[in-house]
């Protein structure tokens, strides 16, 4: 259940379909890699073959970007729902709480993962957060030991993209977790350090507009959307 845009695969599954599939794979002792895809990443991948390969290595490429939905509609595809990175993380936490699975938070500046842990435990009182580790720890042995001793089912990696995805691909074979998701700045949002776009902007996939209004200097990045749509429609 995937569509392809400029050589990059994207899942056409809903939150529920992805979640059901992931937890089934956990029970089957299979590892899963989740990456959020938006037009900016797709366009970068056109010039970066390593990034292109990396994105297509994922088991689940979630459509985190309204441009992907627009392109799918224009091409007669079936992607009808944005699956954002942070909301996918929260959905997995909610399901993990229900099924007794554990999660681990790795990344961000010192203290932020700990703050996010507290907030997650407030939102999901029965969720087992097996551990946290900040992204400034550089000792590979410490990172591996800390994660494997916690032995979580799911690990959320907040190192920024695409660094977090490269980290996941390089470390998955040597670590205990079954599910790996790169979540960018999600710990900052969950901890309350960064405010997310209001619900109305989220509902209509206009978080990019909210960020642009807050940070006008980002306008150059928004030019990527029409460029992506034009290329996607031409099939280049």
Residue frames as a rotation matrix with the C-alpha (Angstrom) as fourth column:
UNK 1
0.570 0.821 0.000 0.00
0.821 -0.570 0.000 0.00
0.000 0.000 -1.000 0.00
UNK 2
-0.107 -0.686 -0.720 2.52
0.434 -0.684 0.587 2.56
-0.894 -0.250 0.371 -1.20
UNK 3
0.928 0.260 0.266 2.61
0.358 -0.435 -0.826 5.28
-0.099 0.862 -0.497 -3.81
UNK 4
-0.002 -1.000 0.030 5.75
0.913 0.011 0.409 6.65
-0.409 0.028 0.912 -5.44
UNK 5
0.965 0.253 -0.069 6.64
0.216 -0.917 -0.336 10.30
-0.148 0.309 -0.939 -5.97
UNK 6
0.646 -0.757 -0.096 9.85
-0.665 -0.496 -0.558 11.14
0.375 0.425 -0.824 -7.83
UNK 7
-0.035 -0.683 -0.730 11.28
-0.209 0.719 -0.663 7.78
0.977 0.129 -0.168 -6.82
UNK 8
-0.876 -0.248 0.414 10.32
-0.429 0.006 -0.903 7.97
0.222 -0.969 -0.112 -3.13
UNK 9
-0.441 0.719 -0.537 7.83
0.475 0.695 0.541 5.48
0.762 -0.016 -0.648 -1.69
UNK 10
-0.793 0.285 0.538 5.05
-0.583 -0.611 -0.536 6.78
0.176 -0.739 0.651 0.58
UNK 11
-0.869 0.491 -0.053 2.50
0.478 0.809 -0.341 4.71
-0.124 -0.322 -0.938 2.50
UNK 12
-0.587 0.761 0.276 -1.17
-0.317 -0.529 0.787 5.28
0.745 0.374 0.552 1.73
UNK 13
-0.257 0.444 -0.858 -2.18
0.721 0.679 0.136 3.72
0.643 -0.584 -0.495 5.06
UNK 14
0.516 0.506 0.692 -4.07
-0.170 -0.731 0.661 5.48
0.840 -0.459 -0.291 7.86
UNK 15
-0.199 -0.545 0.814 -2.83
-0.914 -0.196 -0.355 5.89
0.353 -0.815 -0.459 11.44
UNK 16
0.412 0.464 0.784 -4.83
-0.766 0.643 0.022 2.83
-0.494 -0.609 0.621 12.50
UNK 17
0.979 -0.045 -0.198 -3.62
-0.097 0.755 -0.649 0.66
0.178 0.654 0.735 9.63
UNK 18
0.154 -0.987 0.046 0.01
-0.367 -0.100 -0.925 1.59
0.917 0.126 -0.378 10.28
UNK 19
-0.180 -0.191 0.965 -0.35
-0.979 -0.057 -0.194 1.09
0.092 -0.980 -0.176 14.03
UNK 20
0.734 0.510 0.448 -2.04
-0.544 0.837 -0.060 -2.31
-0.406 -0.200 0.892 13.66
UNK 21
0.837 -0.458 -0.300 0.67
-0.019 0.523 -0.852 -3.41
0.547 0.719 0.429 11.22
UNK 22
-0.041 -0.915 0.402 3.52
-0.606 -0.298 -0.738 -2.22
0.795 -0.274 -0.542 13.45
UNK 23
-0.068 0.035 0.997 2.26
-0.973 0.219 -0.074 -3.97
-0.221 -0.975 0.019 16.59
UNK 24
0.944 0.322 0.068 1.66
-0.286 0.906 -0.312 -7.14
-0.162 0.275 0.948 14.63
UNK 25
0.508 -0.836 -0.206 5.30
-0.100 0.180 -0.979 -6.99
0.855 0.518 0.008 13.54
UNK 26
-0.156 -0.527 0.835 6.37
-0.928 -0.212 -0.307 -6.52
0.339 -0.823 -0.456 17.18
UNK 27
0.456 0.435 0.776 4.55
-0.711 0.703 0.024 -9.72
-0.535 -0.563 0.630 18.09
UNK 28
0.994 -0.114 0.002 6.26
0.086 0.736 -0.671 -11.44
0.075 0.667 0.741 15.16
UNK 29
0.468 -0.861 -0.199 9.65
0.389 -0.001 0.921 -10.24
-0.794 -0.509 0.334 16.48
UNK 30
0.172 -0.357 0.918 10.23
0.961 -0.144 -0.236 -8.13
0.216 0.923 0.318 13.34
UNK 31
-0.420 -0.394 -0.818 11.89
0.579 -0.810 0.093 -4.72
-0.699 -0.434 0.568 13.37
UNK 32
0.438 0.641 0.630 10.22
0.897 -0.357 -0.259 -1.67
0.059 0.679 -0.732 11.82
UNK 33
-0.670 -0.660 -0.339 11.63
0.620 -0.749 0.232 1.65
-0.408 -0.055 0.911 10.65
UNK 34
0.460 0.879 0.127 9.31
0.862 -0.407 -0.304 4.67
-0.215 0.249 -0.944 10.30
UNK 35
-0.732 -0.660 -0.168 10.28
0.591 -0.738 0.325 7.85
-0.338 0.139 0.931 8.45
UNK 36
0.317 0.824 -0.470 8.20
0.403 -0.565 -0.720 10.99
-0.858 0.039 -0.512 7.90
UNK 37
-0.525 -0.450 0.723 8.15
0.828 -0.072 0.556 12.18
-0.198 0.890 0.410 4.28
UNK 38
0.427 0.621 -0.658 7.37
0.289 -0.783 -0.551 15.69
-0.857 0.045 -0.513 3.05
UNK 39
0.956 -0.005 0.292 8.03
0.286 -0.188 -0.940 17.53
0.060 0.982 -0.179 -0.25
UNK 40
0.642 -0.762 0.080 11.24
-0.766 -0.636 0.093 19.06
-0.020 -0.121 -0.992 1.11
UNK 41
0.041 -0.622 0.782 12.75
-0.425 0.697 0.577 15.64
-0.904 -0.356 -0.236 1.79
UNK 42
0.575 0.239 0.783 11.63
0.516 0.636 -0.573 14.31
-0.635 0.733 0.243 -1.58
UNK 43
0.977 -0.201 0.077 13.23
-0.072 -0.645 -0.761 17.25
0.203 0.738 -0.644 -3.37
UNK 44
0.352 -0.892 0.284 16.47
-0.874 -0.205 0.441 16.89
-0.336 -0.403 -0.851 -1.41
UNK 45
0.197 -0.220 0.955 16.55
-0.039 0.972 0.232 13.21
-0.980 -0.083 0.183 -2.31
UNK 46
0.966 0.171 0.194 16.61
0.187 0.060 -0.981 14.13
-0.179 0.983 0.026 -6.01
UNK 47
0.609 -0.787 0.093 20.14
-0.544 -0.500 -0.674 15.49
0.577 0.360 -0.733 -5.52
UNK 48
-0.259 -0.664 0.702 21.27
-0.964 0.218 -0.150 13.12
-0.053 -0.716 -0.696 -2.78
UNK 49
0.001 0.251 -0.968 21.34
-0.523 0.825 0.213 9.44
0.852 0.506 0.132 -3.77
UNK 50
-0.852 -0.342 -0.395 22.26
0.150 0.565 -0.812 8.33
0.501 -0.751 -0.430 -0.25
UNK 51
-0.751 0.647 0.128 19.21
-0.479 -0.401 -0.781 10.10
-0.454 -0.648 0.612 1.14
UNK 52
-0.065 0.711 -0.700 17.10
-0.953 0.162 0.254 8.62
0.294 0.684 0.667 -1.66
UNK 53
-0.313 -0.146 -0.938 18.18
-0.094 0.988 -0.122 5.10
0.945 0.050 -0.323 -0.67
UNK 54
-0.992 -0.119 -0.035 17.76
0.030 0.045 -0.999 5.85
0.121 -0.992 -0.041 3.03
UNK 55
-0.496 0.866 0.067 14.15
-0.815 -0.437 -0.380 6.99
-0.300 -0.242 0.923 2.72
UNK 56
0.212 0.598 -0.773 13.19
-0.834 0.523 0.176 3.94
0.510 0.607 0.610 0.68
UNK 57
-0.686 -0.500 -0.529 14.79
-0.121 0.795 -0.594 1.61
0.718 -0.343 -0.606 3.24
UNK 58
-0.735 0.430 0.525 12.04
-0.647 -0.210 -0.733 2.43
-0.206 -0.878 0.433 5.72
UNK 59
-0.836 0.533 0.132 9.21
0.538 0.843 0.000 -0.02
-0.111 0.071 -0.991 6.30
UNK 60
0.308 0.949 -0.074 6.75
0.934 -0.316 -0.169 2.85
-0.184 -0.017 -0.983 6.72
UNK 61
-0.864 -0.449 0.227 7.14
0.492 -0.849 0.192 6.18
0.107 0.278 0.955 4.90
UNK 62
-0.071 0.916 -0.395 4.40
0.891 -0.120 -0.438 8.29
-0.449 -0.383 -0.807 6.44
UNK 63
-0.107 0.099 0.989 2.92
0.792 -0.593 0.146 11.24
0.601 0.799 -0.015 4.47
UNK 64
0.146 0.051 -0.988 3.87
0.834 -0.544 0.095 14.12
-0.532 -0.838 -0.122 6.77
UNK 65
-0.794 -0.376 -0.478 3.18
0.074 -0.839 0.538 17.06
-0.604 0.392 0.694 4.49
UNK 66
0.199 0.968 -0.152 0.09
-0.070 -0.141 -0.988 18.49
-0.978 0.207 0.040 2.82
UNK 67
-0.065 -0.296 -0.953 1.98
-0.933 -0.321 0.164 18.63
-0.354 0.900 -0.255 -0.49
UNK 68
-0.955 -0.282 0.095 2.08
-0.246 0.929 0.277 14.84
-0.166 0.241 -0.956 -0.59
UNK 69
-0.329 0.917 0.227 -1.71
0.407 0.355 -0.842 14.68
-0.852 -0.185 -0.490 -0.19
UNK 70
0.316 0.428 -0.847 -2.21
-0.496 -0.686 -0.532 17.21
-0.809 0.588 -0.004 -2.97
UNK 71
-0.476 -0.600 -0.642 0.13
-0.867 0.199 0.457 15.33
-0.146 0.775 -0.615 -5.30
UNK 72
-0.902 0.169 0.398 -1.64
0.126 0.983 -0.133 12.04
-0.413 -0.070 -0.908 -4.56
UNK 73
0.072 0.992 -0.107 -5.05
0.219 -0.120 -0.968 13.54
-0.973 0.046 -0.226 -5.34
UNK 74
0.234 -0.023 -0.972 -3.81
-0.765 -0.621 -0.170 15.13
-0.600 0.783 -0.163 -8.55
UNK 75
-0.631 -0.568 -0.528 -2.36
-0.771 0.534 0.348 11.81
0.085 0.627 -0.775 -9.69
UNK 76
0.252 0.850 -0.463 -5.44
-0.694 0.492 0.525 9.80
0.674 0.189 0.714 -8.74
UNK 77
-0.654 -0.596 -0.466 -3.77
-0.074 0.663 -0.745 8.19
0.753 -0.453 -0.478 -5.72
UNK 78
0.267 0.811 -0.520 -5.27
0.393 0.401 0.828 7.05
0.880 -0.425 -0.212 -2.43
UNK 79
-0.637 -0.510 -0.577 -3.43
0.738 -0.187 -0.649 9.10
0.223 -0.839 0.496 0.19
UNK 80
0.131 0.823 0.553 -6.18
0.382 -0.556 0.738 11.00
0.915 0.114 -0.388 1.95
UNK 81
0.965 0.222 -0.140 -4.79
0.192 -0.235 0.953 11.51
0.179 -0.946 -0.269 5.44
UNK 82
0.193 -0.916 0.351 -1.69
-0.572 -0.396 -0.718 13.28
0.797 -0.062 -0.601 6.70
UNK 83
0.828 -0.089 -0.553 0.23
0.462 0.666 0.585 11.10
0.317 -0.740 0.593 9.11
UNK 84
0.584 -0.609 0.537 2.47
-0.512 -0.789 -0.339 13.53
0.630 -0.077 -0.773 10.96
UNK 85
-0.264 -0.818 -0.511 5.57
0.010 0.527 -0.850 12.44
0.964 -0.230 -0.131 12.82
UNK 86
-0.855 -0.094 0.511 4.48
-0.474 -0.259 -0.841 13.73
0.211 -0.961 0.177 16.21
UNK 87
0.100 0.968 0.230 0.93
-0.991 0.117 -0.062 12.38
-0.087 -0.222 0.971 15.89
UNK 88
0.418 -0.063 -0.906 2.28
-0.307 0.929 -0.207 8.99
0.855 0.365 0.369 14.79
UNK 89
-0.683 -0.725 -0.095 4.46
-0.078 0.202 -0.976 9.02
0.727 -0.659 -0.194 17.91
UNK 90
-0.615 0.511 0.600 1.48
-0.779 -0.282 -0.559 9.82
-0.117 -0.812 0.572 20.12
UNK 91
0.445 0.791 -0.421 -0.62
-0.843 0.528 0.101 7.14
0.302 0.310 0.902 18.44
UNK 92
0.047 -0.527 -0.849 2.09
-0.046 0.848 -0.529 4.56
0.998 0.063 0.015 19.07
UNK 93
-0.880 -0.360 0.310 2.36
-0.283 -0.125 -0.951 5.66
0.381 -0.924 0.008 22.72
UNK 94
-0.148 0.921 0.361 -1.40
-0.985 -0.106 -0.134 5.34
-0.085 -0.375 0.923 23.16
UNK 95
0.613 0.361 -0.703 -1.39
-0.525 0.851 -0.020 1.84
0.591 0.381 0.711 21.68
UNK 96
-0.356 -0.827 -0.435 1.72
-0.045 0.480 -0.876 0.87
0.933 -0.293 -0.208 23.66
UNK 97
-0.697 0.184 0.693 -0.08
-0.713 -0.273 -0.645 1.89
0.070 -0.944 0.322 26.85
UNK 98
0.338 0.941 0.030 -3.04
-0.941 0.339 -0.014 -0.32
-0.024 -0.023 0.999 25.94
UNK 99
0.768 -0.036 -0.639 -0.91
-0.238 0.911 -0.337 -3.32
0.594 0.411 0.691 24.99
UNK 100
0.915 -0.393 0.097 1.70
-0.007 0.223 0.975 -3.08
-0.405 -0.892 0.201 27.73
UNK 101
0.481 -0.784 0.392 4.60
0.802 0.213 -0.558 -2.21
0.354 0.583 0.731 25.42
UNK 102
0.421 -0.428 -0.800 7.46
0.560 -0.571 0.600 0.06
-0.714 -0.700 -0.001 26.44
UNK 103
0.820 -0.162 0.549 9.05
0.398 -0.528 -0.750 3.10
0.412 0.833 -0.369 24.78
UNK 104
0.096 -0.859 -0.503 12.42
0.853 -0.189 0.486 4.87
-0.512 -0.476 0.714 24.99
UNK 105
0.977 0.210 0.028 13.21
0.200 -0.874 -0.443 8.52
-0.068 0.439 -0.896 24.24
UNK 106
0.106 -0.994 0.009 16.62
0.813 0.092 0.575 9.22
-0.573 -0.054 0.818 22.69
UNK 107
-0.208 -0.307 0.929 17.84
0.862 -0.506 0.026 12.59
0.462 0.806 0.369 21.50
UNK 108
0.704 0.443 0.555 17.39
0.281 -0.891 0.355 16.36
0.653 -0.094 -0.752 21.94
UNK 109
-0.131 -0.757 0.641 19.32
-0.406 -0.549 -0.731 18.57
0.904 -0.356 -0.236 24.33
UNK 110
-0.795 -0.230 -0.561 20.04
0.362 0.562 -0.744 17.42
0.487 -0.794 -0.364 27.91
UNK 111
-0.873 0.471 -0.130 16.90
-0.016 -0.294 -0.956 17.44
-0.488 -0.832 0.264 30.04
UNK 112
-0.470 0.733 -0.491 14.35
-0.881 -0.427 0.205 17.69
-0.059 0.529 0.846 27.23
UNK 113
-0.407 0.304 -0.861 13.75
-0.228 0.879 0.418 13.94
0.884 0.367 -0.289 26.84
UNK 114
-0.855 0.071 -0.513 13.24
0.499 0.375 -0.781 13.74
0.137 -0.924 -0.356 30.61
UNK 115
-0.730 0.619 -0.291 10.68
-0.396 -0.729 -0.558 16.55
-0.557 -0.292 0.777 30.45
UNK 116
-0.347 0.590 -0.729 8.93
-0.838 0.154 0.524 14.83
0.422 0.793 0.440 27.54
UNK 117
-0.705 0.032 -0.709 8.86
0.203 0.966 -0.158 11.60
0.680 -0.256 -0.688 29.56
UNK 118
-0.884 0.378 -0.275 7.03
0.212 -0.202 -0.956 13.35
-0.417 -0.903 0.098 32.40
UNK 119
-0.468 0.729 -0.500 4.46
-0.798 -0.591 -0.114 14.80
-0.379 0.345 0.859 29.99
UNK 120
-0.429 0.282 -0.858 3.91
-0.550 0.672 0.496 11.46
0.717 0.685 -0.133 28.25
UNK 121
-0.813 0.094 -0.575 3.33
0.440 0.746 -0.500 9.75
0.382 -0.659 -0.648 31.59
UNK 122
-0.741 0.620 -0.259 0.76
-0.201 -0.572 -0.795 12.42
-0.641 -0.537 0.549 32.43
UNK 123
-0.271 0.628 -0.729 -1.03
-0.962 -0.198 0.187 11.84
-0.027 0.753 0.658 29.12
UNK 124
0.329 0.283 -0.901 -0.72
-0.411 0.902 0.133 8.04
0.850 0.327 0.413 29.25
UNK 125
0.359 -0.162 0.919 -0.60
-0.932 -0.125 0.341 7.04
0.060 -0.979 -0.196 32.95
UNK 126
0.715 -0.046 0.698 -0.02
-0.202 0.942 0.269 3.35
-0.669 -0.333 0.664 32.25
UNK 127
0.876 -0.454 -0.165 2.62
-0.137 0.095 -0.986 3.87
0.463 0.886 0.021 29.57
UNK 128
0.694 -0.716 -0.078 5.99
0.450 0.347 0.823 2.38
-0.562 -0.606 0.563 30.43
UNK 129
0.820 -0.573 0.001 8.74
-0.401 -0.575 -0.713 4.81
0.409 0.584 -0.701 29.42
UNK 130
0.839 -0.440 -0.321 11.68
0.514 0.834 0.201 2.48
0.179 -0.334 0.926 29.87
UNK 131
0.068 -0.866 -0.496 14.32
0.782 -0.263 0.565 5.21
-0.620 -0.426 0.659 29.71
UNK 132
0.992 0.128 -0.001 15.68
0.103 -0.799 -0.592 8.41
-0.076 0.587 -0.806 28.20
UNK 133
0.060 -0.998 -0.018 19.04
0.794 0.037 0.607 9.53
-0.605 -0.051 0.794 26.83
UNK 134
0.574 0.160 -0.803 19.97
-0.156 -0.941 -0.299 12.95
-0.804 0.297 -0.516 25.50
UNK 135
0.945 -0.103 0.312 21.35
0.328 0.277 -0.903 13.37
0.006 0.955 0.296 22.00
UNK 136
0.638 -0.749 0.180 24.62
-0.687 -0.659 -0.306 14.90
0.348 0.071 -0.935 23.23
UNK 137
0.451 -0.476 0.755 25.93
-0.362 0.676 0.642 11.58
-0.816 -0.563 0.133 24.53
UNK 138
0.433 -0.374 -0.820 28.70
-0.897 -0.088 -0.434 10.60
0.090 0.923 -0.374 22.11
UNK 139
-0.600 -0.673 0.431 30.00
-0.725 0.686 0.062 7.39
-0.338 -0.276 -0.900 23.66
UNK 140
-0.196 0.535 -0.822 28.64
-0.764 0.442 0.470 4.63
0.615 0.720 0.322 21.40
UNK 141
-0.697 -0.123 -0.706 29.13
0.226 0.897 -0.380 1.99
0.680 -0.425 -0.598 24.09
UNK 142
-0.915 0.378 -0.144 27.09
0.018 -0.319 -0.948 4.02
-0.404 -0.869 0.285 26.59
UNK 143
-0.385 0.798 -0.463 24.32
-0.916 -0.391 0.087 4.63
-0.112 0.458 0.882 24.05
UNK 144
-0.265 0.235 -0.935 24.08
-0.452 0.827 0.335 0.96
0.852 0.511 -0.113 23.12
UNK 145
-0.827 -0.121 -0.549 24.23
0.364 0.628 -0.688 -0.26
0.428 -0.769 -0.475 26.72
UNK 146
-0.854 0.516 -0.062 21.67
-0.295 -0.579 -0.760 2.26
-0.428 -0.631 0.647 27.98
UNK 147
-0.187 0.817 -0.545 19.13
-0.976 -0.091 0.198 1.39
0.113 0.569 0.815 25.28
UNK 148
-0.232 0.068 -0.970 19.64
-0.307 0.941 0.139 -2.37
0.923 0.330 -0.197 25.38
UNK 149
-0.946 -0.104 -0.306 19.48
0.249 0.369 -0.896 -2.55
0.206 -0.924 -0.323 29.17
UNK 150
-0.611 0.789 -0.062 16.17
-0.625 -0.529 -0.574 -0.67
-0.486 -0.312 0.817 29.07
UNK 151
-0.925 0.134 0.355 15.02
0.281 0.871 0.403 -3.20
-0.256 0.472 -0.844 26.43
UNK 152
-0.323 0.853 -0.410 12.13
-0.432 -0.518 -0.738 -1.11
-0.842 -0.061 0.536 25.05
UNK 153
0.086 0.450 0.889 9.76
0.684 0.622 -0.381 -2.22
-0.724 0.641 -0.255 22.32
UNK 154
0.664 0.242 0.707 9.78
0.692 -0.557 -0.460 1.20
0.282 0.795 -0.537 20.65
UNK 155
-0.201 -0.726 -0.657 12.44
0.767 -0.534 0.355 3.90
-0.609 -0.433 0.665 20.42
UNK 156
0.867 0.417 0.273 11.80
0.499 -0.730 -0.467 7.48
0.005 0.541 -0.841 19.34
UNK 157
-0.090 -0.996 -0.030 14.93
0.947 -0.094 0.308 9.19
-0.310 0.000 0.951 18.00
UNK 158
0.903 0.427 -0.048 15.12
0.409 -0.888 -0.211 13.00
-0.133 0.170 -0.976 18.06
UNK 159
-0.021 -0.988 -0.151 18.38
0.626 -0.131 0.769 13.93
-0.780 -0.078 0.621 16.35
UNK 160
0.087 0.113 -0.990 17.04
-0.575 -0.806 -0.142 16.00
-0.814 0.582 -0.005 13.47
UNK 161
0.622 0.232 0.748 16.50
0.401 0.727 -0.558 14.75
-0.673 0.647 0.359 9.95
UNK 162
0.634 0.330 -0.699 18.17
-0.462 0.887 0.000 13.07
0.620 0.323 0.715 8.16
UNK 163
-0.417 -0.873 0.255 20.77
-0.746 0.168 -0.645 12.48
0.520 -0.459 -0.721 10.92
UNK 164
-0.194 0.402 0.895 18.25
-0.820 0.435 -0.373 10.52
-0.539 -0.806 0.245 13.00
UNK 165
0.836 0.532 -0.135 17.33
-0.509 0.658 -0.555 8.27
-0.206 0.533 0.821 10.06
UNK 166
0.266 -0.829 -0.492 20.98
-0.486 0.325 -0.811 7.52
0.833 0.454 -0.317 9.30
UNK 167
-0.527 -0.428 0.734 21.49
-0.844 0.165 -0.510 6.76
0.098 -0.889 -0.448 12.99
UNK 168
0.320 0.761 0.565 18.53
-0.753 0.566 -0.335 4.38
-0.575 -0.318 0.754 12.96
UNK 169
0.856 0.012 -0.517 19.70
-0.418 0.604 -0.679 2.46
0.304 0.797 0.522 9.89
UNK 170
-0.035 -0.985 -0.166 23.22
-0.503 0.161 -0.849 2.12
0.864 0.054 -0.501 11.31
UNK 171
-0.700 -0.298 0.649 22.13
-0.703 0.128 -0.699 1.05
0.125 -0.946 -0.299 14.81
UNK 172
0.315 0.949 -0.001 18.98
-0.939 0.312 0.147 -1.05
0.140 -0.045 0.989 14.29
UNK 173
0.390 -0.126 -0.912 20.86
-0.224 0.948 -0.226 -4.35
0.893 0.293 0.341 13.87
UNK 174
-0.520 -0.766 -0.378 22.63
0.245 0.290 -0.925 -3.91
0.818 -0.573 0.037 17.21
UNK 175
-0.821 0.250 0.514 19.81
-0.554 -0.567 -0.609 -2.64
0.139 -0.785 0.603 19.41
UNK 176
-0.892 0.429 0.144 16.91
0.273 0.764 -0.585 -4.27
-0.360 -0.482 -0.799 21.25
UNK 177
-0.288 0.882 -0.373 13.89
-0.410 -0.466 -0.784 -2.16
-0.865 -0.073 0.496 20.16
UNK 178
-0.310 0.300 0.902 11.57
0.724 0.690 0.019 -3.50
-0.616 0.659 -0.431 17.50
UNK 179
0.576 0.588 0.568 10.23
0.810 -0.506 -0.297 -0.12
0.113 0.631 -0.767 16.31
UNK 180
-0.439 -0.788 -0.432 12.35
0.736 -0.591 0.331 2.90
-0.516 -0.172 0.839 15.34
UNK 181
0.542 0.620 0.567 10.90
0.820 -0.538 -0.196 6.31
0.183 0.571 -0.800 14.51
UNK 182
-0.709 -0.703 0.056 12.77
0.692 -0.709 -0.136 9.55
0.135 -0.058 0.989 13.87
UNK 183
0.275 0.934 -0.228 10.74
0.961 -0.259 0.096 12.33
0.030 -0.245 -0.969 15.48
UNK 184
-0.065 -0.330 0.942 12.75
0.498 -0.828 -0.256 15.53
0.865 0.453 0.219 14.92
UNK 185
-0.789 -0.255 0.559 11.75
-0.223 -0.730 -0.647 18.23
0.573 -0.635 0.519 17.40
UNK 186
0.109 0.951 -0.290 8.82
0.032 0.289 0.957 16.31
0.994 -0.113 0.001 18.89
UNK 187
-0.099 -0.185 -0.978 10.38
0.939 0.307 -0.153 16.07
0.329 -0.934 0.143 22.37
UNK 188
-0.961 -0.276 -0.020 10.59
0.271 -0.926 -0.261 19.89
0.053 -0.257 0.965 22.47
UNK 189
-0.468 0.866 0.178 6.90
-0.444 -0.404 0.800 20.13
0.764 0.295 0.574 21.58
UNK 190
0.237 0.578 -0.781 5.77
0.369 0.690 0.623 17.42
0.899 -0.436 -0.050 24.01
UNK 191
-0.387 -0.489 -0.782 7.84
0.905 -0.039 -0.424 18.91
0.177 -0.872 0.457 26.83
UNK 192
0.645 0.710 -0.283 6.18
0.738 -0.674 -0.009 22.28
-0.197 -0.203 -0.959 26.20
UNK 193
-0.189 -0.815 -0.547 9.38
0.485 -0.562 0.670 24.08
-0.854 -0.139 0.502 25.24
UNK 194
-0.983 -0.054 -0.175 8.11
-0.128 -0.481 0.868 24.75
-0.131 0.875 0.465 21.72
UNK 195
-0.206 0.978 0.000 4.50
-0.328 -0.069 -0.942 25.54
-0.922 -0.194 0.335 20.91
UNK 196
-0.690 0.066 0.721 2.87
0.608 0.593 0.528 23.57
-0.393 0.802 -0.450 18.13
UNK 197
-0.902 0.407 0.143 0.63
-0.182 -0.662 0.727 25.24
0.391 0.630 0.671 15.56
UNK 198
-0.480 0.801 0.357 -2.98
-0.727 -0.136 -0.674 25.77
-0.492 -0.582 0.647 16.75
UNK 199
-0.406 0.364 0.838 -5.42
0.182 0.931 -0.316 22.90
-0.896 0.024 -0.444 16.13
UNK 200
0.653 0.712 -0.258 -7.15
-0.078 -0.275 -0.958 24.75
-0.754 0.646 -0.124 13.28
UNK 201
0.220 -0.678 -0.701 -3.88
-0.963 -0.266 -0.046 24.98
-0.155 0.685 -0.712 11.32
UNK 202
-0.710 -0.494 0.501 -3.17
-0.471 0.863 0.184 21.30
-0.523 -0.105 -0.846 12.05
UNK 203
0.013 0.838 0.545 -6.62
0.085 0.542 -0.836 20.22
-0.996 0.058 -0.064 10.91
UNK 204
0.903 0.395 -0.169 -6.25
-0.085 -0.221 -0.972 21.78
-0.421 0.892 -0.166 7.48
UNK 205
0.486 -0.785 0.384 -2.59
0.850 0.526 -0.001 20.84
-0.202 0.327 0.923 7.03
UNK 206
0.685 -0.145 0.714 -1.53
0.256 -0.869 -0.422 24.48
0.682 0.472 -0.559 7.27
UNK 207
0.756 -0.463 -0.463 1.18
0.506 -0.034 0.862 24.19
-0.415 -0.886 0.208 9.91
UNK 208
-0.203 -0.850 0.486 3.63
0.979 -0.160 0.131 25.42
-0.034 0.502 0.864 7.28
UNK 209
0.122 0.338 0.933 1.64
0.428 -0.866 0.258 28.68
0.896 0.367 -0.250 7.05
UNK 210
0.968 0.220 -0.119 1.68
0.184 -0.305 0.935 29.11
0.169 -0.927 -0.335 10.82
UNK 211
0.329 -0.925 -0.192 5.46
0.772 0.146 0.619 28.65
-0.544 -0.351 0.762 10.87
UNK 212
-0.270 -0.408 0.872 5.81
0.879 -0.475 0.050 31.09
0.394 0.780 0.487 7.97
UNK 213
0.557 0.554 0.618 3.74
0.225 -0.818 0.530 33.72
0.799 -0.156 -0.580 9.80
UNK 214
0.949 -0.241 -0.205 5.86
0.192 -0.078 0.978 33.22
-0.251 -0.967 -0.028 12.91
UNK 215
0.023 -0.999 -0.028 9.14
0.205 -0.022 0.979 33.05
-0.979 -0.028 0.204 11.00
UNK 216
0.808 0.434 -0.398 8.86
-0.233 -0.385 -0.893 34.98
-0.541 0.815 -0.210 7.70
UNK 217
0.005 -0.906 -0.424 12.46
-0.929 -0.161 0.333 34.20
-0.370 0.392 -0.842 6.80
UNK 218
-0.397 -0.103 0.912 11.38
-0.039 0.995 0.095 30.63
-0.917 0.002 -0.399 6.09
UNK 219
0.452 0.756 -0.473 9.69
-0.514 -0.213 -0.831 31.72
-0.729 0.619 0.292 2.83
UNK 220
-0.182 -0.601 -0.778 12.43
-0.983 0.129 0.131 30.24
0.022 0.789 -0.614 0.66
UNK 221
-0.904 -0.136 0.405 11.67
-0.216 0.963 -0.159 26.77
-0.368 -0.231 -0.900 2.02
UNK 222
-0.062 0.980 0.188 7.99
-0.022 0.187 -0.982 27.13
-0.998 -0.065 0.010 1.07
UNK 223
0.084 0.012 -0.996 8.91
-0.940 -0.331 -0.084 27.64
-0.330 0.944 -0.016 -2.60
UNK 224
-0.864 -0.493 0.103 9.76
-0.451 0.849 0.276 23.94
-0.223 0.192 -0.956 -2.62
UNK 225
-0.312 0.820 0.480 6.06
0.055 0.520 -0.852 22.95
-0.948 -0.240 -0.207 -2.49
UNK 226
0.649 0.597 -0.472 5.01
-0.449 -0.201 -0.870 24.25
-0.614 0.777 0.138 -5.94
UNK 227
-0.141 -0.776 -0.615 8.29
-0.990 0.130 0.063 22.98
0.031 0.617 -0.786 -7.42
UNK 228
-0.811 -0.133 0.570 7.55
-0.287 0.939 -0.189 19.53
-0.510 -0.316 -0.800 -6.00
UNK 229
0.110 0.961 0.256 3.98
-0.016 0.259 -0.966 19.50
-0.994 0.102 0.044 -7.33
UNK 230
0.523 0.030 -0.852 5.10
-0.798 -0.334 -0.501 20.49
-0.300 0.942 -0.151 -10.80
UNK 231
-0.506 -0.799 -0.325 7.79
-0.856 0.512 0.072 17.80
0.109 0.315 -0.943 -10.92
UNK 232
-0.671 0.301 0.678 5.50
-0.163 0.832 -0.530 15.17
-0.724 -0.466 -0.509 -9.40
UNK 233
0.415 0.905 -0.089 2.82
-0.238 0.013 -0.971 15.83
-0.878 0.424 0.221 -12.01
UNK 234
0.414 -0.349 -0.841 5.38
-0.909 -0.108 -0.403 15.59
0.050 0.931 -0.362 -14.81
UNK 235
0.994 0.012 0.105 6.65
-0.031 0.982 0.184 12.37
-0.100 -0.186 0.977 -13.32
UNK 236
0.449 -0.894 0.000 10.25
-0.310 -0.156 -0.938 13.53
0.838 0.421 -0.347 -13.43
